[in-house]
Each structure stands twice: as C-alpha cells, then as structure tokens.
Amino acid sequence: MRAKKENVREVFPATIDRLIERAQDAGVTLTEAAIAAELGIPMEAFNMYYQKDKAPSEVFDLMRKTYKQFIGKLYIERVVLTDEVDEPDDEDED
C-alpha cells in the first residue's frame, strides 16, 4: 500500500471503467455486479461509491489484489487544489 498523499484521492468510477476495459481486452467479461460480488460489496454501496466517486481506500486495495492481472498497480487519482485569494485592502492609496 502506498503512503497517502495530501489533496489526492483515487477515482472510483474511472478505476472500475479501466478494470472492465482491461479485462475485456484480455477476453474476460466483467460487470459492475460481478465486481461488487467478488469484492463482497453490496450493490447499493457499490453504486453509491460510483455515483459519489468516493470509496474507502481498503476497497481500492482489495480491488488491486483481487484483479491483480488487470489493474495490479493502477492508481487513477484526482488532485484537489485549493487556491487562496488575497482580499484587496479597503484603504484607498492616495
């Protein structure tokens, strides 16, 4: 398992889509329902993770372990940047 990076999180829908794509390229048909069942995740939870694009890191680790032949070391991540804006001074410069 990799060290957690600040402002970086894995992208659940893209990881699932890439897993299905790589499996298909290898001649294996995977469905979201089959993935959820193999990982022991209720379909309702899987759909929530997919829609909200947020899943526990353990799910990603288990997915990489279970489907090592397709996504062994694949990490699809989103970097979240925050920008602070300096407020202009209220004083007029004369």
C-alpha positions in Angstrom: 0.0 0.0 0.0 1.3 3.5 -0.9 1.5 6.4 1.5 -1.5 8.7 1.4 -0.8 11.9 -0.4 -2.3 15.2 0.7 -5.1 16.6 -1.6 -5.0 13.4 -3.7 -7.8 10.8 -3.8 -8.5 7.8 -6.0 -11.2 8.0 -8.6 -13.7 5.1 -8.2 -15.7 5.3 -11.5 -12.5 5.6 -13.7 -10.9 2.7 -11.8 -13.9 0.5 -12.4 -14.2 1.5 -16.0 -10.5 0.8 -16.6 -10.7 -2.5 -14.9 -13.7 -3.6 -17.1 -11.8 -2.3 -20.2 -8.6 -4.2 -19.4 -10.5 -7.4 -18.6 -12.3 -7.1 -21.9 -9.0 -6.6 -23.7 -7.9 -9.9 -22.1 -11.1 -11.7 -23.2 -12.8 -11.6 -19.8 -16.2 -10.1 -19.4 -16.6 -8.2 -16.1 -19.7 -6.4 -15.0 -20.2 -3.9 -12.1 -22.4 -6.5 -10.4 -19.7 -9.2 -10.7 -17.0 -6.9 -9.4 -19.2 -5.9 -6.4 -19.9 -9.5 -5.6 -16.3 -10.6 -5.9 -15.2 -7.7 -3.6 -18.0 -8.5 -1.1 -19.6 -5.1 -1.5 -23.4 -4.8 -1.6 -24.6 -3.4 -5.0 -26.2 -0.5 -3.3 -22.9 0.5 -1.7 -21.0 -0.1 -5.0 -23.5 2.2 -6.8 -23.1 4.9 -4.1 -19.3 4.7 -4.4 -19.6 5.0 -8.2 -22.1 7.9 -8.2 -20.4 9.9 -5.4 -16.9 9.0 -6.7 -15.8 8.1 -3.2 -14.8 4.7 -1.7 -12.7 3.6 1.2 -9.1 3.1 0.4 -9.5 -0.6 1.5 -11.8 -1.1 -1.5 -9.2 0.1 -3.9 -6.5 -2.1 -2.2 -8.8 -5.2 -2.3 -9.7 -4.4 -6.0 -6.0 -4.3 -6.9 -5.3 -7.5 -5.1 -8.4 -9.4 -6.5 -7.9 -8.2 -10.0 -4.1 -8.0 -10.0 -3.8 -9.4 -13.5 -5.8 -6.4 -14.9 -5.0 -3.4 -12.5 -2.3 -4.6 -10.2 -0.5 -1.3 -9.7 -3.1 1.0 -11.4 -3.8 4.2 -9.4 -6.2 6.7 -11.0 -6.2 9.8 -8.8 -7.6 13.2 -8.7 -5.6 16.1 -7.3 -7.7 18.6 -5.4 -6.1 22.0 -5.4 -7.3 24.9 -3.3 -6.4 28.5 -4.1 -6.4 31.2 -1.5 -7.2 34.7 -2.8 -5.8 37.7 -1.1 -8.5 40.2 -0.3 -7.8 43.7 -1.6 -7.2 46.3 1.1 -10.1 48.6 1.8 -7.9 51.6 2.2 -7.5 53.8 -0.8 -4.0 54.5 -1.9 -3.5 58.3 -2.4 
